[in-house]
């Protein structure tokens, strides 16, 4: 079996469905880039049927314009599907005891939820080599949404490979852009209409992950300062990051310049298509007209191999 097979990555935002489809034959080939707005903005409280219907309507429009060439798909999901937090942990505990500890923390931090409602992933921050803290980043995904995605795929005869957090999917491009970097760390920001998050990582291994909610975009500058202060307060000098990236929505030159002027931070927009060859079927004019940065998560999950 080839290391990489043709693969379509979908990114679900609050208001639209994005697709990046890739093929591979000696080199990556971009087959499709597109997006379709939902009939209404969705949230995690939607019923299974309502969520699938909204997703189906946008999916139908996408494949009407250009049918999929693959049945292998993956999804990047917005922050609202996840609970993300950091807690100390005892390395002497066995895995089952650790899982119970994580569930207990969820029950304490989010009393309106049952810990069994989540699929839990834990990342030990000290394994990065940049933090010594004996703590873990907990990324807990709501099982119900993952089940909805799976049912949608079964309905459309698609094979679901991965489902991941939107920022973790986008962060794949840190390694793609810096394949030979072994002793450096990077910072990436991800923005959407209601939140901004920061990941500090080395060799695609996150050792800091924090998300802040936004009432509106006017809060974004204070939020960026807050996030960088949080990195510094956890024993990492953010000024030593080799590159500071940004992806998502609402990322324009005015934002980048203001962050540079106010905080002396030079943010680099991800371009997920910079090093991918284009299929003859790709509409070049459309590709130049879109906000390519907003497709970083869809492209990142499409490039996911393991």
Secondary structure, 3 states (H helix, E strand, C coil): CCCCCCEEEEEECCCEEEEEEEEECCCEEEEEEEEEECCCCCCCCCCHHHHHHHHHHHHHHHHHHCCCCCCEEEEEECHHHEEEEEEECCCCCCHHHHHHHHHHHHHHHCCCCCHHHEEEEEEEHHHHCCCCCCEEEEEEEEHHHHHHHHHHHHHCCCEEEEEEEHHHHHCHHHHHHCCCCCCCCEEEEEECCCEEEEEEEECCEEEEEEEEECCCHHHHHHHHHHHHHHHHHCCCCHHHCCCEEEEECCCCHHHHHHHHHHHCCCEEECCCCCCCEECCCCCHHHHHHCCHHHHHHHHHHHCCCC
